[in-house]
Amino acid sequence: MSERWVPGNEVSLIENGEEFYPRVFECIANARREVIIETFILFEDEVGLALQRELIAAAQRGVRVDIMIDGFGSPDLSDEYVLSLTRAGVKLRVFDPGIRFRLLGQRLNMIRRMHRKIIVIDGELAFVGGINFSSDHLRSFGPMGKQDYSVEVAGPVVAQIHRFVLREIALGQQEPAWFRRRIREYEPPSARDERKGSADVMFVSRDNRRHPEDIERHYRAAIRSARKRIVIANAYFFPGYRLIKEMRRAARRGVDVRLILQGEPDLPIVKTAASMLYHHLLHAGVHIYEYCERPLHGKVALVDDTWSTVGSSNLDPLSLSLNLEANVIVRDAGFNSVLADRLEQLMRNSCKKVDAADLSEWSAWRLVRSFFIFHFLRWYPRWAAWLPRHSPRLQPAEALLRNADARTQAP
């Protein structure tokens, strides 16, 4: 997939499950030919059950429905849930189900996961972002309901996203002929050329084959070009050495650099890891805000007045070096302004600003720890490359059920 700016798109920001799920379900209900979904997490809760109803209804009226879920992120769907989808004609595939080794109650098949969240409707409309299909993206979930973002995209770039998701299914099944047939059958020629708006959009993915650093590279290039402001809101923040260096350089040359990180994390280690970097960033002039209302799950950023990105990629070792991710990068002043307003409200109303005076004084232990953190950040992309690099593998969900039944019945 070539990385290039595609002009003539309309991009709308979507914030949280309250906006995301009704809009997605409406688009599925109106689909005429095809619905494709990639999601890291699909839970069998109120959101997952609502999605199940919409997909079954679409399949029963003749829409081709494909859904890819991750074997680590979505491990607990019941047989009844899966069979109700597949019997209606939904093609449900599991990315790298693997063998779920456990140690101290933790599953160990967590590296190199399919972490993307993409939806394509009729090859004409796409959603890309960080919102999974689970009720913990709703405020009604309670204090642990997540703050998150996605975008709805219409225009010529959707054809590129459509081809990407179809190619990923074909690669996982090792069926290139399937990809060519689906393109002929389901991609409307008008989708490749019809302009819908004024935004230039680039679709960028990260994988373990040809695009291992693409998302981080675009972040670094945007930060390097910044002249006025940088705002990054990211749930899991422990980036590589080069990205940290570009942020520090930007702050030192007078750019207003702001980070929005988790203050009430869903995983305590997230805040611990990010806080280890606070001294380095604050002393360079970076402003740090901790979002304290509920867990932050967003992965968004803006630079100056036109550049923005929304997607699934965190700025941590898993997303930048191991997982399969996807972001859209938008070059449009209107979209940038909307995102900037939303993030400004977040900082003003729901964040605590971290000051250097709030941090404990330097100690011998902090100096030693800083030394090791510096070298870990500098070298972990190379270490990550040594980890097992299997080819992505998709398995039909019903085959997994049959295999499970066979194992259960074995003497």
PAPADO-25308 format. One line per 5 residues: their letters; for each residue x, y, z of C-alpha. Coordinates in nm, 3 decimals, decimal comma. Layout:
! PAPADO-25308
A = X/Y/Z ~ ... $
This chain:
! PAPADO-25308
MSERW = 0,000/0,000/0,000 ~ 0,151/0,332/-0,107 ~ 0,156/0,617/0,143 ~ 0,034/0,930/-0,030 ~ -0,200/1,217/0,031 $
VPGNE = -0,541/1,155/-0,125 ~ -0,738/1,477/-0,179 ~ -1,113/1,536/-0,177 ~ -1,228/1,365/0,144 ~ -1,476/1,451/0,416 $
VSLIE = -1,356/1,362/0,767 ~ -1,570/1,383/1,083 ~ -1,441/1,337/1,436 ~ -1,632/1,092/1,656 ~ -1,584/1,100/2,033 $
NGEEF = -1,664/0,803/2,258 ~ -1,908/0,516/2,221 ~ -2,214/0,737/2,262 ~ -2,140/0,894/1,923 ~ -1,964/0,599/1,761 $
YPRVF = -2,198/0,302/1,807 ~ -2,527/0,465/1,692 ~ -2,356/0,601/1,380 ~ -2,187/0,271/1,294 ~ -2,508/0,073/1,351 $
ECIAN = -2,700/0,319/1,131 ~ -2,447/0,272/0,850 ~ -2,461/-0,107/0,881 ~ -2,842/-0,092/0,867 ~ -2,817/0,111/0,546 $
ARREV = -2,546/-0,103/0,383 ~ -2,639/-0,232/0,037 ~ -2,353/-0,463/-0,059 ~ -2,076/-0,510/0,196 ~ -1,972/-0,456/0,557 $
IIETF = -1,615/-0,525/0,670 ~ -1,505/-0,487/1,034 ~ -1,164/-0,528/1,197 ~ -1,158/-0,495/1,574 ~ -0,919/-0,592/1,850 $
ILFED = -1,194/-0,639/2,108 ~ -1,545/-0,772/2,062 ~ -1,716/-0,853/2,390 ~ -2,048/-1,026/2,435 ~ -2,202/-0,735/2,627 $
EVGLA = -2,469/-0,479/2,538 ~ -2,254/-0,333/2,260 ~ -2,146/-0,670/2,123 ~ -2,503/-0,799/2,127 ~ -2,626/-0,486/1,945 $
LQREL = -2,357/-0,535/1,681 ~ -2,457/-0,900/1,650 ~ -2,818/-0,800/1,575 ~ -2,715/-0,546/1,312 ~ -2,476/-0,786/1,137 $
IAAAQ = -2,729/-1,069/1,130 ~ -2,994/-0,838/0,985 ~ -2,750/-0,715/0,719 ~ -2,645/-1,068/0,623 ~ -3,007/-1,185/0,602 $
RGVRV = -3,093/-0,913/0,351 ~ -2,802/-1,020/0,129 ~ -2,517/-0,793/0,241 ~ -2,175/-0,958/0,241 ~ -2,047/-0,929/0,601 $
DIMID = -1,686/-0,998/0,704 ~ -1,557/-0,943/1,057 ~ -1,203/-1,002/1,182 ~ -1,138/-1,016/1,556 ~ -0,813/-1,071/1,743 $
GFGSP = -0,756/-1,401/1,919 ~ -0,606/-1,232/2,225 ~ -0,835/-0,932/2,246 ~ -1,162/-1,124/2,194 ~ -1,113/-1,461/2,362 $
DLSDE = -1,444/-1,527/2,534 ~ -1,727/-1,522/2,280 ~ -1,976/-1,800/2,346 ~ -2,052/-2,074/2,095 ~ -2,408/-1,941/2,068 $
YVLSL = -2,286/-1,592/1,980 ~ -2,048/-1,716/1,711 ~ -2,291/-1,966/1,560 ~ -2,574/-1,714/1,538 ~ -2,349/-1,496/1,322 $
TRAGV = -2,207/-1,769/1,101 ~ -2,546/-1,937/1,044 ~ -2,681/-1,605/0,919 ~ -2,397/-1,590/0,667 ~ -2,152/-1,362/0,850 $
KLRVF = -1,787/-1,454/0,784 ~ -1,625/-1,431/1,128 ~ -1,249/-1,483/1,130 ~ -1,007/-1,489/1,424 ~ -0,659/-1,342/1,387 $
DPGIR = -0,389/-1,574/1,519 ~ -0,596/-1,761/1,779 ~ -0,283/-1,950/1,886 ~ -0,241/-2,154/2,201 ~ -0,332/-1,956/2,510 $
FRLLG = -0,050/-2,035/2,749 ~ -0,112/-1,892/3,094 ~ 0,127/-1,791/3,369 ~ -0,007/-1,669/3,702 ~ -0,347/-1,627/3,540 $
QRLNM = -0,212/-1,414/3,252 ~ -0,233/-1,516/2,886 ~ 0,104/-1,511/2,715 ~ 0,004/-1,487/2,346 ~ -0,002/-1,107/2,359 $
IRRMH = 0,271/-1,006/2,115 ~ 0,214/-0,915/1,751 ~ -0,163/-0,874/1,781 ~ -0,413/-0,732/1,530 ~ -0,490/-0,407/1,714 $
RKIIV = -0,661/-0,216/1,430 ~ -1,017/-0,080/1,451 ~ -1,148/-0,030/1,096 ~ -1,497/-0,048/0,944 ~ -1,570/-0,016/0,571 $
IDGEL = -1,928/0,009/0,441 ~ -1,999/-0,062/0,071 ~ -1,646/0,048/-0,020 ~ -1,767/0,408/0,016 ~ -1,752/0,494/0,387 $
AFVGG = -1,489/0,408/0,648 ~ -1,435/0,442/1,022 ~ -1,080/0,435/1,165 ~ -0,985/0,493/1,527 ~ -0,935/0,342/1,868 $
INFSS = -1,288/0,241/1,974 ~ -1,354/-0,131/2,022 ~ -1,692/-0,304/2,039 ~ -1,735/-0,321/2,415 ~ -1,949/-0,138/2,667 $
DHLRS = -1,645/0,002/2,850 ~ -1,642/0,275/2,585 ~ -1,971/0,411/2,725 ~ -2,009/0,654/3,015 ~ -2,283/0,430/3,154 $
FGPMG = -2,009/0,171/3,219 ~ -1,906/0,381/3,518 ~ -1,572/0,523/3,638 ~ -1,375/0,289/3,412 ~ -1,562/0,389/3,094 $
KQDYS = -1,299/0,495/2,840 ~ -1,241/0,830/2,669 ~ -1,168/0,762/2,300 ~ -1,189/0,882/1,939 ~ -1,256/0,765/1,586 $
VEVAG = -1,314/0,928/1,249 ~ -1,572/0,877/0,978 ~ -1,423/0,919/0,630 ~ -1,596/0,955/0,294 ~ -1,417/1,016/-0,033 $
PVVAQ = -1,146/0,869/-0,256 ~ -0,921/0,748/0,028 ~ -1,190/0,496/0,130 ~ -1,104/0,287/-0,177 ~ -0,750/0,258/-0,042 $
IHRFV = -0,874/0,154/0,303 ~ -1,115/-0,092/0,141 ~ -0,838/-0,257/-0,057 ~ -0,622/-0,272/0,255 ~ -0,877/-0,463/0,467 $
LREIA = -0,958/-0,702/0,182 ~ -0,588/-0,766/0,123 ~ -0,535/-0,839/0,493 ~ -0,814/-1,099/0,487 ~ -0,667/-1,256/0,173 $
LGQQE = -0,317/-1,265/0,324 ~ -0,449/-1,426/0,641 ~ -0,626/-1,691/0,436 ~ -0,340/-1,719/0,181 ~ -0,594/-1,669/-0,099 $
PAWFR = -0,484/-1,391/-0,340 ~ -0,753/-1,491/-0,592 ~ -1,018/-1,417/-0,325 ~ -0,886/-1,060/-0,300 ~ -0,904/-0,999/-0,675 $
RRIRE = -1,257/-1,140/-0,694 ~ -1,385/-0,925/-0,407 ~ -1,237/-0,609/-0,558 ~ -1,420/-0,676/-0,884 ~ -1,748/-0,759/-0,711 $
YEPPS = -1,771/-0,501/-0,433 ~ -1,562/-0,192/-0,504 ~ -1,774/0,065/-0,688 ~ -1,564/0,250/-0,949 ~ -1,704/0,585/-0,835 $
ARDER = -1,554/0,539/-0,488 ~ -1,204/0,580/-0,625 ~ -1,260/0,924/-0,775 ~ -1,566/1,099/-0,630 ~ -1,469/1,395/-0,412 $
KGSAD = -1,666/1,444/-0,092 ~ -1,482/1,725/0,084 ~ -1,167/1,934/0,113 ~ -0,945/1,716/0,333 ~ -0,626/1,549/0,216 $
VMFVS = -0,603/1,211/0,390 ~ -0,327/0,954/0,417 ~ -0,399/0,602/0,543 ~ -0,097/0,462/0,728 ~ -0,054/0,113/0,872 $
RDNRR = 0,209/-0,061/1,080 ~ 0,293/-0,428/1,028 ~ 0,584/-0,666/1,076 ~ 0,660/-0,709/0,708 ~ 0,695/-0,398/0,490 $
HPEDI = 0,580/-0,114/0,719 ~ 0,737/-0,168/1,063 ~ 0,797/0,202/1,146 ~ 0,555/0,393/0,925 ~ 0,327/0,539/1,192 $
ERHYR = 0,613/0,648/1,419 ~ 0,797/0,793/1,117 ~ 0,499/1,016/1,033 ~ 0,474/1,131/1,395 ~ 0,843/1,223/1,397 $
AAIRS = 0,822/1,408/1,064 ~ 0,521/1,611/1,180 ~ 0,684/1,700/1,513 ~ 1,004/1,798/1,331 ~ 0,808/2,034/1,106 $
ARKRI = 0,606/2,196/1,388 ~ 0,629/2,574/1,424 ~ 0,353/2,667/1,670 ~ 0,192/2,379/1,859 ~ 0,187/2,005/1,913 $
VIANA = -0,088/1,832/2,112 ~ -0,069/1,455/2,162 ~ -0,334/1,261/2,356 ~ -0,223/0,901/2,392 ~ -0,334/0,629/2,628 $
YFFPG = -0,017/0,421/2,653 ~ 0,285/0,648/2,630 ~ 0,637/0,507/2,634 ~ 0,772/0,592/2,289 ~ 1,106/0,530/2,129 $
YRLIK = 1,413/0,744/2,186 ~ 1,390/0,923/1,850 ~ 1,032/1,041/1,907 ~ 1,116/1,167/2,257 ~ 1,415/1,352/2,113 $
EMRRA = 1,200/1,526/1,847 ~ 0,948/1,635/2,112 ~ 1,223/1,782/2,331 ~ 1,381/1,961/2,035 ~ 1,044/2,108/1,935 $
ARRGV = 0,982/2,242/2,286 ~ 1,330/2,392/2,305 ~ 1,283/2,584/1,978 ~ 0,966/2,744/2,117 ~ 0,687/2,513/2,000 $
DVRLI = 0,401/2,474/2,249 ~ 0,422/2,097/2,309 ~ 0,144/1,940/2,516 ~ 0,093/1,579/2,617 ~ -0,239/1,442/2,749 $
LQGEP = -0,175/1,113/2,929 ~ -0,361/0,885/3,166 ~ -0,416/1,009/3,519 ~ -0,668/0,736/3,605 ~ -0,529/0,445/3,402 $
DLPIV = -0,701/0,116/3,338 ~ -0,363/-0,049/3,405 ~ -0,151/0,103/3,685 ~ 0,176/0,022/3,507 ~ 0,073/0,260/3,228 $
KTAAS = 0,104/0,567/3,450 ~ 0,418/0,433/3,615 ~ 0,592/0,386/3,279 ~ 0,491/0,729/3,145 ~ 0,587/0,909/3,466 $
MLYHH = 0,942/0,778/3,434 ~ 0,979/1,016/3,138 ~ 0,832/1,323/3,306 ~ 1,165/1,475/3,416 ~ 1,313/1,450/3,067 $
LLHAG = 1,009/1,608/2,905 ~ 0,930/1,879/3,161 ~ 1,288/2,002/3,178 ~ 1,285/2,047/2,798 ~ 0,967/2,258/2,819 $
VHIYE = 0,703/1,997/2,731 ~ 0,370/2,051/2,911 ~ 0,212/1,736/3,057 ~ -0,156/1,698/3,146 ~ -0,302/1,393/3,318 $
YCERP = -0,662/1,314/3,227 ~ -0,823/1,228/3,560 ~ -1,193/1,187/3,483 ~ -1,171/0,823/3,362 ~ -0,926/0,605/3,166 $
LHGKV = -0,795/0,767/2,849 ~ -0,794/0,527/2,552 ~ -0,747/0,780/2,271 ~ -0,465/0,784/2,019 ~ -0,487/1,129/1,855 $
ALVDD = -0,254/1,418/1,782 ~ -0,238/1,752/1,601 ~ 0,046/1,971/1,480 ~ 0,009/2,341/1,398 ~ -0,315/2,430/1,215 $
TWSTV = -0,361/2,155/0,954 ~ -0,196/1,821/1,048 ~ -0,392/1,570/1,260 ~ -0,397/1,196/1,317 ~ -0,649/0,954/1,468 $
GSSNL = -0,609/0,579/1,487 ~ -0,536/0,266/1,686 ~ -0,164/0,317/1,749 ~ -0,045/0,396/2,098 ~ 0,301/0,542/2,147 $
DPLSL = 0,445/0,244/2,331 ~ 0,658/-0,063/2,244 ~ 0,359/-0,286/2,162 ~ 0,204/-0,046/1,909 ~ 0,525/0,094/1,763 $
SLNLE = 0,719/-0,231/1,732 ~ 0,488/-0,534/1,756 ~ 0,115/-0,490/1,695 ~ -0,066/-0,437/1,365 ~ -0,203/-0,081/1,369 $
ANVIV = -0,377/0,172/1,143 ~ -0,409/0,551/1,157 ~ -0,545/0,814/0,926 ~ -0,349/1,136/0,889 ~ -0,558/1,436/0,794 $
RDAGF = -0,438/1,760/0,637 ~ -0,728/1,999/0,682 ~ -0,766/2,317/0,887 ~ -1,133/2,254/0,968 ~ -1,077/1,906/1,110 $
NSVLA = -0,767/2,022/1,296 ~ -0,970/2,300/1,458 ~ -1,244/2,060/1,573 ~ -0,990/1,821/1,726 ~ -0,803/2,109/1,888 $
DRLEQ = -1,124/2,237/2,050 ~ -1,208/1,893/2,188 ~ -0,860/1,845/2,333 ~ -0,857/2,197/2,477 ~ -1,184/2,121/2,659 $
LMRNS = -1,029/1,801/2,789 ~ -0,723/1,982/2,926 ~ -0,928/2,266/3,073 ~ -1,207/2,064/3,235 ~ -1,079/1,715/3,309 $
CKKVD = -0,699/1,726/3,339 ~ -0,440/1,802/3,603 ~ -0,127/1,978/3,479 ~ 0,196/1,820/3,600 ~ 0,464/2,067/3,712 $
AADLS = 0,831/1,998/3,772 ~ 0,781/2,107/4,134 ~ 0,537/1,818/4,180 ~ 0,809/1,564/4,107 ~ 1,046/1,436/4,371 $
EWSAW = 1,403/1,559/4,363 ~ 1,667/1,366/4,173 ~ 1,822/1,082/4,368 ~ 2,088/0,821/4,301 ~ 1,819/0,564/4,224 $
RLVRS = 1,641/0,801/3,984 ~ 1,967/0,867/3,801 ~ 2,034/0,494/3,764 ~ 1,677/0,430/3,653 ~ 1,696/0,717/3,405 $
FFIFH = 2,012/0,569/3,253 ~ 1,845/0,233/3,192 ~ 1,524/0,390/3,060 ~ 1,725/0,601/2,816 ~ 1,901/0,297/2,673 $
FLRWY = 1,584/0,088/2,665 ~ 1,406/0,357/2,465 ~ 1,704/0,387/2,236 ~ 1,734/0,018/2,154 ~ 1,396/-0,151/2,202 $
PRWAA = 1,291/-0,132/1,834 ~ 1,590/-0,349/1,752 ~ 1,515/-0,589/2,036 ~ 1,154/-0,617/1,922 ~ 1,271/-0,731/1,580 $
WLPRH = 1,429/-1,039/1,741 ~ 1,096/-1,161/1,881 ~ 0,904/-1,431/1,691 ~ 0,764/-1,287/1,368 ~ 0,495/-1,525/1,246 $
SPRLQ = 0,287/-1,462/0,936 ~ -0,064/-1,331/1,017 ~ -0,306/-1,620/1,020 ~ -0,685/-1,611/1,009 ~ -0,906/-1,898/1,111 $
PAEAL = -1,284/-1,920/1,067 ~ -1,450/-1,891/1,406 ~ -1,671/-2,196/1,345 ~ -1,360/-2,407/1,279 ~ -1,231/-2,313/1,621 $
LRNAD = -1,558/-2,424/1,773 ~ -1,538/-2,757/1,592 ~ -1,179/-2,801/1,709 ~ -1,281/-2,719/2,062 ~ -1,559/-2,978/2,043 $
ARTQA = -1,315/-3,238/1,913 ~ -1,072/-3,173/2,197 ~ -1,353/-3,192/2,448 ~ -1,470/-3,527/2,314 ~ -1,119/-3,679/2,289 $
P = -1,051/-3,956/2,547 $
